[in-house]
């Protein structure tokens, strides 16, 4: 009789969990869920930060490639040639925050077209402004300039030009360039506001003769 009761108790103890065991299991599961939730949140935050960093780097890389391509394809001034377009200013003109020149603008189809190009900073935006370069004299008004935003939230643009602006002058870096000759080197420096994590290394382009 006693052996049957003992067997029954053993059977009952194996039939399920006690209330205390259930509470412990629920508590452990709760801690696991909290840990998983925090881990997912941290992973999402890291992924978003990485995506923003990659997006910003891609934008800077694209801007650097465009600037190098344009500044390396500056055309020699032809202001003394018959029929040259001097209304826009065919000579190379550079200041500390803008540069204007005649150069080759990529069309996206593997070809280029000659254009009057200006690169400048306006309202925190680095802009590319251009009009088709006209070789023939025309009484028609010049076409309206087309503007393309290269990058935004720029705090400062610093341009510098290396070379001798006129014969007999020593070569050196200058913040102003206005003459028939074109500089040997052009340096582009972009600065961003405090707290902006983007960094733009100095870009130096050599206009091809």
C-alpha positions in Angstrom: 0.0 0.0 0.0 2.8 2.4 0.9 4.7 1.5 -2.2 1.7 2.4 -4.4 1.4 5.8 -2.7 5.1 6.5 -3.3 4.7 5.5 -6.9 1.7 7.8 -7.2 3.7 10.8 -5.7 6.6 10.2 -8.1 4.1 10.0 -11.0 2.5 13.3 -9.9 5.9 15.1 -9.6 6.8 14.1 -13.1 3.5 15.1 -14.6 4.2 18.9 -14.7 6.1 21.9 -13.3 5.5 23.7 -10.1 4.4 27.3 -9.9 7.9 28.4 -8.8 9.5 26.6 -11.8 7.1 28.3 -14.2 7.9 31.7 -12.7 11.6 31.1 -13.1 11.1 30.1 -16.7 9.0 33.2 -17.4 11.6 35.4 -15.8 14.4 33.9 -17.8 12.4 34.3 -21.0 11.7 37.9 -20.1 15.4 38.7 -19.7 16.2 37.0 -23.0 13.5 39.1 -24.8 14.9 42.3 -23.2 18.4 41.3 -24.3 17.3 40.5 -27.9 15.3 43.7 -28.2 18.3 45.8 -27.0 20.5 44.0 -29.4 18.2 44.5 -32.3 17.9 48.2 -31.5 21.7 48.6 -31.3 22.1 46.7 -34.5 19.6 48.9 -36.3 21.2 52.1 -35.0 24.6 50.9 -36.1 23.3 50.0 -39.5 21.6 53.4 -39.9 24.8 55.2 -38.9 26.9 53.1 -41.2 24.4 53.8 -44.1 24.6 57.5 -43.5 28.4 57.4 -43.4 28.6 55.4 -46.6 26.1 57.7 -48.3 28.1 60.8 -47.2 31.4 59.2 -48.4 29.8 58.3 -51.7 28.6 61.8 -52.2 32.0 63.3 -51.4 33.7 60.8 -53.7 31.3 61.6 -56.6 31.9 65.3 -56.1 35.7 64.9 -56.0 35.5 62.9 -59.3 33.4 65.6 -61.0 35.6 68.5 -59.8 38.8 66.7 -60.9 37.3 65.9 -64.3 36.1 69.4 -64.9 39.2 71.2 -63.6 41.5 68.9 -65.6 39.8 69.7 -68.8 40.1 73.5 -68.7 40.4 74.7 -72.3 43.1 77.3 -73.2 41.6 80.8 -73.5 40.8 81.9 -77.0 39.7 85.5 -76.2 42.0 86.9 -79.0 40.7 84.5 -81.6 38.2 85.8 -84.2 34.6 84.9 -83.3 35.5 84.0 -79.7 32.7 84.2 -77.2 33.8 86.9 -74.8 30.4 87.9 -73.4 30.7 85.2 -70.7 34.4 85.5 -70.3 36.5 83.0 -72.1 39.6 83.6 -70.0 40.2 81.7 -66.8 38.9 83.7 -63.8 39.3 82.4 -60.3 38.6 83.8 -56.8 38.8 82.2 -53.4 35.2 81.0 -53.6 34.4 80.6 -57.3 36.1 79.8 -60.6 34.9 80.4 -64.1 36.4 78.9 -67.2 35.8 77.3 -70.6 36.1 73.5 -70.5 34.7 70.2 -71.6 31.5 69.0 -69.9 30.8 65.2 -69.9 27.4 64.4 -71.5 27.0 61.0 -69.9 27.1 59.4 -73.3 30.9 58.9 -73.5 31.3 62.3 -75.2 31.9 65.9 -74.0 30.7 69.3 -75.1 32.5 72.7 -74.8 30.8 74.8 -72.1 31.2 78.0 -70.1 31.6 76.6 -66.6 31.3 78.2 -63.1 31.9 76.4 -59.8 30.8 78.4 -56.8 29.4 78.2 -53.3 26.0 79.7 -52.7 23.8 79.4 -49.6 25.7 76.4 -48.4 25.5 74.6 -51.7 28.4 73.8 -54.0 27.0 74.5 -57.5 28.0 73.7 -61.0 26.7 76.4 -63.4 27.2 76.1 -67.1 26.0 77.3 -70.5 26.9 76.0 -74.0 30.0 77.7 -75.3 29.3 79.5 -78.6 32.2 80.0 -81.0 30.3 82.2 -83.5 29.3 85.8 -82.9 25.6 86.0 -82.4 23.2 88.8 -81.6 20.9 86.4 -79.8 20.9 86.6 -76.0 23.0 84.0 -74.2 21.2 80.9 -73.1 20.1 80.6 -69.5 22.6 78.9 -67.3 21.9 75.4 -66.0 22.7 74.8 -62.4 23.5 71.4 -60.8 23.9 70.9 -57.0 27.1 68.9 -56.3 26.9 68.8 -52.5 25.0 70.7 -49.8 25.6 71.8 -46.3 29.1 73.2 -47.1 30.3 75.8 -44.7 33.2 77.2 -46.8 34.9 76.8 -50.2 38.5 77.8 -50.5 40.1 77.8 -54.0 43.8 78.4 -54.7 45.8 78.6 -57.9 49.4 77.7 -58.5 51.5 79.3 -61.2 52.8 82.6 -62.5 49.9 84.9 -63.4 52.0 86.9 -65.8 55.5 86.5 -67.4 58.3 87.3 -65.0 56.3 86.7 -61.8 57.4 83.9 -59.5 55.1 80.9 -59.3 53.2 80.4 -56.1 49.8 79.8 -54.6 47.3 82.6 -55.2 43.7 83.2 -54.2 43.0 85.3 -57.2 43.6 84.4 -60.9 42.6 86.6 -63.8 44.5 86.5 -67.0 45.1 84.9 -70.4 47.1 82.0 -69.0 45.6 79.2 -66.9 47.2 78.1 -63.6 49.3 75.0 -63.5 47.4 73.6 -60.5 44.0 74.3 -58.8 43.4 73.4 -55.2 39.9 72.8 -53.9 39.2 72.8 -50.1 35.7 72.2 -48.7 34.9 72.8 -45.0 31.8 71.7 -43.2 30.2 73.1 -40.1 31.2 72.0 -36.6 29.6 68.6 -35.7 29.4 67.5 -39.4 31.4 64.3 -39.6 32.2 64.6 -43.3 35.8 65.2 -44.3 36.9 66.3 -47.8 40.6 65.9 -48.4 42.2 68.7 -50.4 41.8 68.1 -54.1 44.5 69.3 -56.5 43.9 69.2 -60.2 46.3 69.9 -63.0 44.6 71.6 -66.0 45.9 69.9 -69.2 47.6 72.3 -71.6 
